[in-house]
Amino acid sequence: MTIQQSSEALIETAVPQVPGAPLVKSRHPETQALHGGSFRYDPATGAVAVPIYQTTSYQLPGTEGADKLFALEAAGHLYTRVSNPTQDAFEQRLAELEGGAAALAVSSGQAASAFAILNLARAGDNIVSASGLYGGTWALLAATLRNFGIETRFVDAADPEAFARATDDRTRAYYAESLPNPKLEVFPIGEVAEIGKRFGIPLIVDNTAAPLIIRPLEHGAAVVVYSATKYIGGHGTSIGGAIIESGTFPFAEHAARQPNLTEPDPSYQGKTWIEKADAIGFFPYILRARAVLLRDIGAAISPQNAFQLIQGLETLPLRLRQHNENAIRVADYLKGHAKVANVIFPKFQAGQAAERAAKYLKSGHFGALVGFELKGGREAGRAFIDRLKLFYHLANIGDARSLAIHPSTTTHSQLSADDQLATGVTPGYVRLSIGIEHPEDIIADLDQALAAL
């Protein structure tokens, strides 16, 4: 086969997220992270690393073939705003690692959260969300989506039935973080997913803070979203987000509840997205997110960033082990420090929070985020940040390096004082994202910063 023939074959076969068995079957994430999906090597060159397909467009397979591609009657790449072979390899591998049916990579975690909701809700609709959220997500749900005519009803996840009480005929989705940042109290995934099934409402779970150590789809979530910028990338160089569909939620059975997927779409021959997906053997939720939201809003991931995130994904299981071990050491150290009023970490939770941590977290894993409250309050928190040397002062989590921030004056500063408390942010709260450095060096830096207060 010539390079030209190989390239033509690649256009025909590198289809975005066509369901099928992976080339290498494994249930182990260490293997899935390296071999998941259909990409084995580049057929044009034999390259084992996924190439960066730095292109905007693709040679169309004749006029009849082009007609089918644009009508979504055949799968293939048309334009990199909608799909790209590098992106596709990342999506397939991530979907397999998550235990999902299909995935969509987008330009950021915020875009993933927004698309996940906009794919189901329209003006006049509402969603019900847990109140324990990252500050940027709270602002998206409470302010930006409200301007689009979509209401968010915030409830306390400690009582799963609060989701049912907040539900009405225009509720389209439930939303939550699996390990809420900064509360770090594991969300009752299975309990709320079961409530959603009663109403025909899918549960969307942001699993950014707990990849691999919490498996939302296995507990009934319909959709998982990620800021891939965080642990999935791990290197702090690339922005990206992802949406993974379980493939098991019965959207077709809930036509009145899910009009976005079950009403005819005039931009695609008046077919519903259930019909479109069935015609090509695909999944309606991700298909619509790609063909409508990514097409029209254009929050596309760049091929370069998709490539970078694949590199991070390949070492994710190994990095998470060290993150977790180091976080336990740090939490134990802070727990005994005289200047620390409280440590927020799943290991130290009691009652219902502890029961949910035991149920949903992988055994022996508590995540790599550690929160603590200083006895000196807001000023002590700010002073502590300024005295750190090894830790970076960043508005990020999940890097291989250790990070620290004072949320009430940074990531959650756009929230009112009451809303900050609802998300778990107190004036003296400090959030640490524990990296993979040697734990003695991490603790030594914390020790010197606390000693200076």
C-alpha positions as CSV (number, residue, x, y, z in Angstrom):
1,M,0.0,0.0,0.0
2,T,1.4,3.4,-0.9
3,I,1.4,6.4,1.4
4,Q,-1.4,8.0,-0.7
5,Q,-3.5,4.8,-0.6
6,S,-2.8,4.5,3.1
7,S,-3.9,8.1,3.7
8,E,-7.1,7.5,1.8
9,A,-7.8,4.4,3.9
10,L,-7.2,6.4,7.0
11,I,-9.8,9.0,6.0
12,E,-12.3,6.2,5.6
13,T,-11.5,4.2,8.7
14,A,-10.5,6.8,11.3
15,V,-14.2,7.4,12.2
16,P,-15.0,9.3,15.4
17,Q,-16.2,7.0,18.2
18,V,-17.6,4.1,16.2
19,P,-18.6,1.5,18.8
20,G,-16.5,-1.7,18.6
21,A,-14.2,-3.9,20.6
22,P,-10.8,-2.5,21.4
23,L,-7.7,-4.1,19.8
24,V,-6.3,-5.0,23.2
25,K,-8.9,-6.1,25.8
26,S,-8.1,-5.4,29.4
27,R,-10.0,-4.5,32.5
28,H,-6.9,-2.9,34.1
29,P,-6.6,0.9,33.8
30,E,-2.8,0.7,33.5
31,T,-3.2,-1.2,30.3
32,Q,-6.3,0.7,29.1
33,A,-4.4,4.0,29.5
34,L,-1.8,2.8,27.0
35,H,-3.7,0.6,24.6
36,G,-7.4,1.7,24.9
37,G,-9.3,2.4,21.7
38,S,-8.8,1.4,18.1
39,F,-5.5,3.2,17.4
40,R,-2.6,0.8,17.4
41,Y,-0.2,2.6,15.0
42,D,-0.4,5.1,12.1
43,P,-1.1,3.1,8.9
44,A,0.7,5.7,6.8
45,T,4.0,5.6,8.7
46,G,3.8,2.9,11.3
47,A,4.3,5.4,14.1
48,V,3.2,4.0,17.4
49,A,2.6,7.4,19.1
50,V,-0.7,9.0,18.0
51,P,0.2,11.6,15.3
52,I,-0.8,15.2,15.7
53,Y,-3.1,15.7,12.7
54,Q,-2.6,19.4,12.4
55,T,-5.2,20.1,9.8
56,T,-8.4,22.0,9.5
57,S,-10.1,19.8,6.8
58,Y,-10.2,16.4,5.1
59,Q,-10.4,15.2,1.5
60,L,-14.0,14.1,1.1
61,P,-14.7,10.7,-0.4
62,G,-16.6,11.8,-3.6
63,T,-19.8,13.7,-3.8
64,E,-22.0,10.8,-2.7
65,G,-19.8,10.0,0.2
66,A,-19.7,13.7,1.2
67,D,-23.5,13.8,1.1
68,K,-23.7,10.9,3.6
69,L,-21.0,12.5,5.9
70,F,-22.8,15.8,6.1
71,A,-26.2,14.1,6.6
72,L,-24.7,12.0,9.4
73,E,-25.5,8.8,7.5
74,A,-21.9,7.7,7.6
75,A,-19.1,8.4,10.0
76,G,-15.9,10.2,9.2
77,H,-14.0,13.5,9.6
78,L,-15.2,16.7,7.9
79,Y,-13.6,19.6,9.8
80,T,-11.4,19.8,12.9
81,R,-13.9,22.0,14.7
82,V,-16.1,18.9,14.9
83,S,-13.6,16.0,14.9
84,N,-10.0,15.1,14.3
85,P,-8.1,11.8,14.3
86,T,-5.9,12.9,17.2
87,Q,-8.9,13.9,19.2
88,D,-10.7,10.7,18.2
89,A,-7.8,8.5,19.6
90,F,-8.0,10.5,22.9
91,E,-11.8,10.1,23.0
92,Q,-11.8,6.4,22.4
93,R,-9.1,5.8,25.0
94,L,-10.8,7.9,27.6
95,A,-14.2,6.3,27.0
96,E,-12.7,2.9,27.5
97,L,-10.8,3.9,30.6
98,E,-14.0,5.4,32.1
99,G,-16.2,2.4,31.2
100,G,-18.3,4.5,28.8
101,A,-19.7,4.0,25.4
102,A,-18.5,7.2,23.7
103,A,-16.7,10.4,24.5
104,L,-16.4,13.9,23.1
105,A,-13.3,16.0,23.8
106,V,-13.7,19.8,23.9
107,S,-11.6,22.9,24.5
108,S,-11.9,23.0,28.3
109,G,-13.6,21.6,31.4
110,Q,-15.9,24.6,31.5
111,A,-16.9,23.9,27.9
112,A,-17.6,20.2,28.9
113,S,-19.8,21.2,31.8
114,A,-21.7,23.7,29.7
115,F,-22.2,21.3,26.7
116,A,-23.3,18.5,29.0
117,I,-26.2,20.6,30.3
118,L,-27.0,22.5,27.1
119,N,-27.3,19.2,25.3
120,L,-30.4,18.5,27.4
121,A,-31.8,21.8,28.6
122,R,-33.1,24.8,26.7
123,A,-34.7,28.2,27.7
124,G,-37.5,27.6,30.3
125,D,-36.0,24.4,31.6
126,N,-34.1,23.7,34.8
127,I,-31.6,21.4,36.3
128,V,-31.0,20.4,39.9
129,S,-27.4,20.6,41.1
130,A,-25.6,19.7,44.3
131,S,-24.4,22.9,46.0
132,G,-20.8,21.7,46.6
133,L,-19.2,22.9,43.4
134,Y,-16.0,24.4,42.1
135,G,-16.5,28.2,42.0
136,G,-16.3,28.5,38.2
137,T,-19.0,25.8,37.8
138,W,-21.2,27.6,40.4
139,A,-20.9,30.8,38.4
140,L,-21.8,29.0,35.1
141,L,-24.9,27.4,36.6
142,A,-26.1,30.2,38.8
143,A,-25.4,33.2,36.5
144,T,-24.5,32.4,32.9
145,L,-27.0,29.6,32.2
146,R,-29.7,31.7,33.9
147,N,-29.0,34.3,31.2
148,F,-29.8,31.6,28.7
149,G,-33.1,30.9,30.4
150,I,-32.0,27.8,32.2
151,E,-32.6,27.7,36.0
152,T,-30.3,25.8,38.4
153,R,-31.9,24.7,41.6
154,F,-29.1,24.0,44.2
155,V,-29.7,21.4,46.9
156,D,-27.7,19.9,49.7
157,A,-26.4,16.5,48.5
158,A,-26.4,15.2,52.1
159,D,-30.1,14.4,51.5
160,P,-30.5,12.7,48.1
161,E,-34.3,13.1,48.2
162,A,-33.7,16.8,47.9
163,F,-33.2,16.2,44.2
164,A,-36.6,14.7,43.9
165,R,-38.2,17.5,45.8
166,A,-36.7,20.1,43.5
167,T,-37.8,18.3,40.4
168,D,-40.7,19.4,38.2
169,D,-41.9,18.7,34.6
170,R,-39.1,21.0,33.1
171,T,-36.2,19.4,35.0
172,R,-33.8,17.9,32.4
173,A,-30.8,16.8,34.3
174,Y,-29.2,16.4,37.7
175,Y,-25.6,17.6,38.2
176,A,-22.9,17.1,40.8
177,E,-19.2,16.7,41.4
178,S,-18.1,13.2,42.5
179,L,-15.6,14.6,45.0
180,P,-16.8,18.2,45.5
181,N,-14.0,20.7,45.5
182,P,-13.6,22.1,48.2
183,K,-16.0,20.1,50.5
184,L,-14.4,16.7,49.6
185,E,-17.5,14.8,50.7
186,V,-18.3,12.1,48.2
187,F,-21.5,12.6,46.3
188,P,-24.2,9.9,46.6
189,I,-24.0,8.9,43.0
190,G,-26.1,5.7,43.1
191,E,-28.8,7.2,45.3
192,V,-29.4,10.2,43.1
193,A,-29.0,8.2,39.9
194,E,-31.9,6.0,41.1
195,I,-34.1,9.0,41.8
196,G,-33.3,10.2,38.3
197,K,-34.4,7.0,36.7
198,R,-37.8,7.4,38.4
199,F,-38.3,10.6,36.5
200,G,-36.3,9.9,33.3
201,I,-33.6,12.4,34.4
202,P,-29.9,11.6,33.7
203,L,-27.3,12.3,36.3
204,I,-24.2,14.2,35.1
205,V,-21.2,13.8,37.3
206,D,-18.0,15.9,37.1
207,N,-15.3,13.4,38.0
208,T,-12.4,15.8,37.6
209,A,-11.0,15.4,41.1
210,A,-11.3,11.6,41.2
211,P,-10.5,9.9,37.9
212,L,-10.2,6.1,38.3
213,I,-10.7,6.2,42.1
214,I,-14.5,6.9,41.7
215,R,-16.4,5.2,38.8
216,P,-19.6,7.2,38.4
217,L,-20.9,5.2,35.4
218,E,-20.7,2.0,37.4
219,H,-23.0,3.5,40.0
220,G,-25.7,4.7,37.6
221,A,-24.5,8.1,36.3
222,A,-25.5,8.7,32.7
223,V,-22.8,11.2,31.8
224,V,-19.3,12.0,33.2
225,V,-17.5,15.2,32.5
226,Y,-13.8,16.1,33.1
227,S,-11.6,19.0,33.0
228,A,-8.8,17.0,31.4
229,T,-6.5,19.9,32.2
230,K,-6.2,18.5,35.7
231,Y,-5.2,14.9,36.6
232,I,-5.7,13.5,33.1
233,G,-3.1,15.8,31.6
234,G,-1.1,16.2,34.8
235,H,1.6,18.3,33.3
236,G,0.0,21.7,33.5
237,T,0.6,22.5,29.8
238,S,-2.7,21.9,28.0
239,I,-6.3,22.9,28.5
240,G,-9.0,20.4,27.5
241,G,-12.3,18.9,28.6
242,A,-14.3,15.7,28.0
243,I,-17.8,14.3,28.1
244,I,-18.4,10.6,28.4
245,E,-21.7,8.9,27.8
246,S,-22.6,5.7,29.5
247,G,-24.7,4.5,26.5
248,T,-27.2,2.9,28.9
249,F,-29.6,5.7,29.8
250,P,-32.9,5.1,28.1
251,F,-33.4,8.5,26.5
252,A,-35.9,7.1,23.9
253,E,-38.2,6.0,26.7
254,H,-38.6,9.5,28.0
255,A,-39.6,11.6,25.0
256,A,-41.5,14.2,27.0
257,R,-38.7,14.6,29.5
258,Q,-35.8,14.8,26.9
259,P,-37.1,16.9,24.0
260,N,-33.6,17.9,22.7
261,L,-33.0,14.2,21.8
262,T,-36.4,13.1,20.9
263,E,-38.0,16.0,19.0
264,P,-37.2,16.4,15.2
265,D,-34.2,18.6,14.5
266,P,-34.9,20.8,11.4
267,S,-31.1,21.2,10.7
268,Y,-30.8,17.4,10.1
269,Q,-33.7,16.4,7.8
270,G,-36.2,16.7,10.6
271,K,-34.9,13.5,12.2
272,T,-34.7,13.0,16.0
273,W,-31.3,12.3,17.5
274,I,-32.5,8.9,18.6
275,E,-33.2,8.1,15.0
276,K,-29.9,9.6,13.8
277,A,-27.9,7.6,16.3
278,D,-29.8,4.3,15.5
279,A,-29.2,4.8,11.8
280,I,-25.4,4.7,12.2
281,G,-25.2,2.4,15.3
282,F,-24.2,5.2,17.6
283,F,-25.2,7.0,20.9
284,P,-27.6,9.9,20.7
285,Y,-26.3,12.1,23.6
286,I,-22.7,12.3,22.3
287,L,-23.8,12.5,18.7
288,R,-25.9,15.6,19.3
289,A,-23.2,17.2,21.5
290,R,-20.8,16.9,18.6
291,A,-23.1,17.6,15.6
292,V,-25.0,20.5,17.2
293,L,-23.1,22.1,20.1
294,L,-19.5,21.6,18.9
295,R,-20.6,22.5,15.4
296,D,-22.4,25.7,16.3
297,I,-20.5,26.9,19.4
298,G,-17.1,25.7,18.3
299,A,-15.3,24.9,21.6
300,A,-13.0,22.6,19.7
301,I,-9.9,21.0,21.3
302,S,-6.8,21.6,19.3
303,P,-5.0,18.6,17.9
304,Q,-1.8,19.6,19.8
305,N,-3.7,19.7,23.1
306,A,-5.4,16.3,22.4
307,F,-2.0,14.9,21.8
308,Q,-0.6,16.3,25.0
309,L,-3.6,15.0,27.0
310,I,-3.0,11.5,25.5
311,Q,0.6,11.7,26.9
312,G,-0.8,12.5,30.4
313,L,-3.5,9.8,30.2
314,E,-0.9,7.1,29.6
315,T,0.7,7.6,33.0
316,L,-2.5,8.6,34.9
317,P,-2.9,5.3,36.9
318,L,0.8,5.5,38.1
319,R,0.7,9.1,39.0
320,L,-2.6,8.7,41.0
321,R,-0.9,6.2,43.3
322,Q,1.8,8.6,44.3
323,H,-0.6,11.5,44.5
324,N,-2.8,9.5,46.9
325,E,0.1,8.2,49.1
326,N,1.5,11.7,49.4
327,A,-1.9,13.2,50.2
328,I,-2.4,10.8,53.1
329,R,1.0,11.7,54.5
330,V,0.2,15.4,54.3
331,A,-3.3,15.0,55.8
332,D,-1.9,13.1,58.7
333,Y,0.7,15.7,59.3
334,L,-1.8,18.6,59.2
335,K,-4.2,16.7,61.5
336,G,-1.7,17.0,64.3
337,H,-0.6,20.6,63.8
338,A,-1.4,23.1,66.5
339,K,-2.2,25.9,64.1
340,V,-4.6,23.9,62.1
341,A,-8.3,24.0,63.2
342,N,-9.7,21.4,60.9
343,V,-8.5,19.1,58.1
344,I,-10.9,18.4,55.2
345,F,-10.0,15.0,53.8
346,P,-12.1,11.9,53.2
347,K,-10.0,9.8,55.5
348,F,-11.1,11.8,58.5
349,Q,-14.8,12.0,57.8
350,A,-17.4,10.4,60.0
351,G,-21.0,9.3,59.8
352,Q,-22.8,9.5,56.4
353,A,-19.8,11.2,54.7
354,A,-17.5,8.3,55.8
355,E,-20.0,5.7,54.6
356,R,-20.2,7.3,51.2
357,A,-16.4,7.6,51.0
358,A,-16.1,3.9,51.7
359,K,-18.8,3.0,49.2
360,Y,-17.6,5.1,46.2
361,L,-13.9,5.6,46.6
362,K,-11.5,2.9,45.5
363,S,-10.2,1.1,48.6
364,G,-7.3,2.9,50.2
365,H,-7.6,6.0,48.0
366,F,-8.9,9.4,49.2
367,G,-7.8,11.6,46.3
368,A,-5.0,14.1,46.1
369,L,-6.9,17.2,47.4
370,V,-6.4,18.2,51.0
371,G,-8.2,21.2,52.6
372,F,-7.6,22.7,55.9
373,E,-8.7,25.6,58.0
374,L,-6.2,27.7,59.9
375,K,-7.0,29.0,63.3
376,G,-6.0,32.5,62.2
377,G,-8.8,32.8,59.6
378,R,-8.6,34.7,56.4
379,E,-5.3,36.6,57.1
380,A,-3.6,33.5,58.3
381,G,-4.7,31.7,55.1
382,R,-3.2,34.4,52.9
383,A,0.0,34.7,54.9
384,F,0.5,30.9,54.7
385,I,0.2,31.0,50.9
386,D,2.8,33.7,50.7
387,R,5.3,31.8,52.7
388,L,5.3,28.6,50.7
389,K,8.4,27.8,48.6
390,L,8.0,24.4,47.0
391,F,4.3,24.7,46.4
392,Y,3.1,26.7,43.5
393,H,0.4,29.3,44.0
394,L,-1.9,28.3,41.1
395,A,-5.6,28.2,40.3
396,N,-5.4,24.6,39.2
397,I,-5.4,21.1,40.6
398,G,-4.0,17.8,39.4
399,D,-0.5,18.8,38.3
400,A,2.4,16.5,39.0
401,R,3.8,19.4,41.1
402,S,2.1,20.5,44.4
403,L,-0.2,23.5,44.3
404,A,-1.9,25.7,46.9
405,I,-4.5,28.4,46.9
406,H,-6.8,30.4,49.2
407,P,-10.2,29.8,47.6
408,S,-12.2,32.6,49.3
409,T,-10.1,35.3,47.7
410,T,-9.4,33.5,44.4
411,T,-11.3,30.6,42.9
412,H,-14.5,31.3,44.8
413,S,-14.2,35.1,45.2
414,Q,-17.0,35.8,42.7
415,L,-19.4,34.1,45.1
416,S,-21.2,35.9,47.9
417,A,-20.2,35.0,51.5
418,D,-23.2,32.8,51.9
419,D,-22.7,31.1,48.6
420,Q,-19.0,30.5,49.6
421,L,-20.1,28.8,52.8
422,A,-22.6,26.7,50.8
423,T,-19.8,25.3,48.6
424,G,-17.6,24.6,51.7
425,V,-15.3,27.6,51.6
426,T,-14.6,29.3,54.9
427,P,-12.4,32.5,55.3
428,G,-9.4,30.4,56.6
429,Y,-9.7,27.5,54.2
430,V,-6.6,26.6,52.2
431,R,-6.8,24.0,49.4
432,L,-3.7,21.9,48.6
433,S,-3.3,19.8,45.5
434,I,-0.7,17.3,46.5
435,G,1.8,16.4,43.8
436,I,4.2,13.5,43.3
437,E,7.3,15.1,44.8
438,H,9.0,13.2,47.7
439,P,6.5,13.5,50.6
440,E,9.3,14.6,53.0
441,D,9.9,17.7,50.8
442,I,6.2,18.5,50.6
443,I,5.8,18.3,54.4
444,A,8.9,20.3,55.0
445,D,7.6,23.2,53.0
446,L,4.2,23.1,54.8
447,D,6.1,23.0,58.1
448,Q,8.2,26.0,57.4
449,A,5.2,28.1,56.2
450,L,3.1,27.2,59.2
451,A,6.0,27.9,61.6
452,A,6.2,31.5,60.2
453,L,2.6,32.3,61.1
